[in-house]
Amino acid sequence: MKIKIIATRQNRLDKIIQSQLYKLTRNKIEHLIKSQGVIVNNIKIQKPAHKIKKGDIILIDWNLETHDLKPNPNIKLDIIF
């Protein structure tokens, strides 16, 4: 998923992203910035506290991680009817 944000005020990178992607926790946003990096004005940034100025263009190329859930055959469950 590619997301483009144009900053409307000065603030930290993680706070700007959280204001736009409000369902994500700051912890997940911090992990996203540190692991994948975020492009700010054509420069890759991996520091959540990076200062953003009004008008800065923030590009996020977020690879949605999918986790395969597989049953564990070693778990013994009593089935009650």
Secondary structure, 3 states (H helix, E strand, C coil): CEEEEECCCCEEHHHHHHHHCCCCCHHHHHHHHHHHCEEECCEEECCCCCEECCCCEEEEECCCCCCCCCCCCCCCCCCCC
